[in-house]
């Protein structure tokens, strides 16, 4: 086993790029272990609809990263109180979806700290009925990642705030997260442990469980490759949002000018169909406005740019342009039409 030092990086996009870079480029003659701590962020499962998982308005206001990972499963919240671990080794059909194999040494270390944890359900580590860790896997067919979170001292109120979706009506085939009762490992410890110390205790415990392993520091050339992957993949809107499955959105709200009822179909993150209904009065047909939004990324900034030269009042009367943008893409609580 080789422990790879991430050099204290806390950018989730860089850490996920590092993880994938190791998977695809490092020798398959060795197994690797990686630990990392991320700045406040939501990590989206590979097959999820990002917009269904996040409170977009809250995320933007609080500068929370939103990043899609290569593995499946549900969305999770990371912050400086959460330690992430990743085992990277050769693909083994017996180990794929067998989370017990790689969580067992983690659970043993927790037990040594007085935390009686166990693997329950498909892929969660629990203490009693409280979830303290979620895990996931990804395989290329030759190599695989088995990774998970360890909630040591996470701000659990932020988990609720950041993942509490307020988008009105979305219908999609994305894999929705199942919200579980979660708790911090620190709740079950006799005394406080800083996350850096927790990391070292876990590393020592894992070291004791296996043959002696070495610590590896990436070369400048390898870090260059990691940064390149980050920029080309994990920094992009297309990966983090555009990879979402097809979905339909219905957004309805009554304004002083009348009711607006929008039906929006989004595919690969881009608006493909828009239909505007309502009892408003305007001098121009809304069909031309609908066309302006076709093939625009379903992203508030891109929608705003597309409507910069449009006079919204021509279509709806005295309706503020920002109100229309917020209806097309907003996170406020609004009336839902059935």
N, C-alpha and C positions, 0 to 999 in steps of 0.2 A: 504494500500500500504506500502510495506517495501522497503526502499532504501538500497541497498547492496553496501558497500564501497569496491572498488577494491584495496585499499591501494596504489594507485599511480602507479600500474604496467603498463608498456607501451609495453610489449612484446605481439604482436598480437596473438601468439599461446596460451599464457597463458590466455589472455582475452577471446578468443573464447572458450577455455576449461572451463573457469569460467562460461561463459554464458550457455554452455550446461550442466555443472554440476548442476547449479541451476535448470535448466529445468527438469532434470531427478531425482533429489534427494531431492529438498526442498518440504516442505509441500504444497499440493494443496489447503490448506485452506486460503492461502494468495496470493496476487498479488505482484510482485517484479519489481523494477526499478533498472537498472544498467547503469552507465556512465563509459566510458573508452576512453583513448587517446592512440593511437598506434604509435610506431616508424614507420619510412617510410616502407610501405608494400603495397602489392597488395593482395586484398582479392577476391578470385575467387568464383563465384557462384557454387552451388552444381553440376549442370549438365553441366558445361562448360569444354571445352578442354583447359587446362592450357596453353599449348604451343601456342594456337591461340590467347591468350589474352595478353601475355607479350612480351616485348623486352628482351629476355633472356640474351643477352650479356650485355645490360645496367644494368639489374637487378643484375647480378653477380658482375659487376665492382663496383657498388654503394652499395653493401650489403643490398639490399632491400629484406625484407621478402616476401615470396610467400606462402599464406595459403588459403586452401579451407574452406569455411564455410558450415554449414548444410542447409542453406536456398538457394533458387533459385535466379534467377536474374543475373545481369551482374557483371563483374569485376569492382572493385573500388579501387582507390588509397587512402591510409591513410598516414598522417604524424602528426607532433605535432600541426598542425593548424586545425586539424579535430577532432570534438567531436562526439563520437558514443553513441547512446542511445538505450536501450533495455527494452521493457516491456515483462514480463513473467507472464502469467496467464493461467486459465483453457481454454481448447479448446472450442470455440464457433463458430458454423457453420456460424452464422451471422457476426462474426468478421473476419473469414478467408477470405482473399483477399479483405477485406473492410479496406483499409488503412486510410480512413477518420477518423475512430474511434480513432486510436491512434496517428495520426498526428495532430488532431484538437487542443489539448492542447499545443503542440509544436508551432504550427502556431500562437496561441493566445499570447504566450510569445514573439515570434518574433515581433508580432504587437505592443506589449507594448514597445518594443525597437525601434519602428519606422520602422521596416522592414515589408513591405506589401507583405507577402508571401501567397501562396495558393497551394493546392494540385491540380495538373493537370495530365492528362493522367492516366496511370495505377497506378504509385506509386512514382511520383516525386514531391518534393516541389520546386516551382519556384517563382522567383521575376521577374515579367514581362515575358520575354522569356528565362531567365537565370536559370539554375538548381543550387540550393544550397544544395539539399539533395536528396538522394535516399534511398528507403526503401525496406524491404523484410520480408517474414514470413516463419516460419517453424512450423509444428505441429507433435506431436507424436500420435495424436488422443485423448489424454487426456489433455495434456498441450501444450501451443504454445508460440513461440517467435515472437514478432513483433519488428524489430530493424531497425535503420537507421543511416545515417551519417549527420553531420551538418558541412559544409565547412565554417569555420569561417575565417581562414587565411592560407589556404593551398597553397603550392607552385604549382600553376597550370601548370607551365612549366614542372614539374616532372610528372604530370598526363599524358601529351603528351609523354614525353620521355619513361616512364616506360611501358606505354600501347600501344606504337606504334610498332606493330609487323612487323618484317622484315623476318621471316621465309618464304621461297619461296612459294611453292605450297602445301597447306594442304587442304584436303577435309575430313570433318567429320560431324557428326550429333550433335556436341555440340552446345549449345545455345550461339551464339556470342553476345558480348556486342554491344549496339548501342551507339556510341559516341555522347553525347549531348553537347550543349554549356553550360559551367559551369561558375559559378562566386562564389566569396567569400561573405559571409554575411557582412564582414567588409567593403565591397565596398558600402554598403547601410546604414552604421551606421554614425552618426554625429561625433562620437569620437571613438578612438581606445579602444577596450576592450581586455584584456588578456584572453586567453582561460580558465584559472582557474576562473577568475571572471565571464566569460560567463557561465561556468558550474554552478556556484552558483546562478546566476540570473535565469537560466533555472530551476534549482532545486527549488528555491523559488516560481517561477511561477507555476510549476507543483504542488507544495505543496498547494498553494492557491486554485488550481482547484479541490482538492479532500479532503477527510477526512484526518485529521492529520496522518502522517505516521512516522514510526520509522526508525532509521538508524541501520543497522546490520553489524557486523564484523564477518567474518568466524572464526571458531575455528581452531586450528592447525591441527586437524584431518580432517576437511573439506578441508583445503588447501592442505593437503597431497593427498586427493582424486582428487583435481583439477590438481595437478602436475602429478599424475599418468595418468589421461586422456590425458593431454598434451603430455606426453612422448609416450603413446601407440597409439595416434591418430594424433594429430596436428603437432607433430615433424616428422612424417614419410613421406618418399617419396611416399609410396603407397597411402596415403590419398591425399596429395597435388598435385601429378602428376599422379599416377597410376590409380586414379579414373576417368581419362578422358575417354570419349567415344572412340569407335573404330575410327581410322582415317588413311587415306592414305597420304603419302608424296611423292612428286616428286621433286628431286633436281638434277639440271643439270649444269655442268660447263665445259668450255673448258680449258684444261691445255696444256703445251708444248708437253706432251705425247699423246694428243688426247682428245676427249670429253668423259666425264663420265656422265651417265644418271642413277640415282638411283631411284627405286620404292620401297617404304618401307610401310608395313602394320603394324600398331601398335594396340594392343588390351590390355586393362587394363594396359596401360603404358609400355608394353613389346613388343619388336619386334617379330613378328610372321612370316613375310615373307620379303625377300629381293631379289630383282632382279637387277643385274648390267648390263647395256648396254653400248656400246661405241665403238669407232674406235681405241682404244689403242692396244698395243702389249705387251703380257706378256708370260712368259714361263709356268705359272701354270694356270689351269682353275679357273675362278672366282667362280664357284659353291662351291668350298671348302671354299673360303673366306665368301661367303654368309652364309654358315652354322655356321661359328664362331659367327655371330651376332644374330642368332636365340635364342630367350628367354632371350636376354639381355635387361635390363631396358633401355628405350629410354631416357637416361641421359648421358651427355657428359663424366662425370667421369667414369661411368660404361662401356661405349663404349670404352673409352681409355684403361681401365683395360683389357677388352676382347681382345684388339688388341696388347697388350704388347709383346707377343711372336710371333706375325705375322710379316713376312717380306713383307711389302706392295709392294716393288719393284719386287717381284717375279710375281706379278699379273699385274702390270701396267708399269713396267720399272722405269725410274727415276722420280718417284712421291714421294714427301715428305709425311711421315706418317701423320703428323699433318694436311696437306692439305686434305688428305682423311677423317680424323676425322671431320674436319670442314665442309666437304661436307655432311657427314652423319648427323651431328648435328652441325649446325652453325647458326648464326644470321646475317651474312653479306649479303649485297645485291649481288645477283648472277643472272646469266642469267636464265630465266625461259623457260622451254620447254613446248609447248602446246600439 
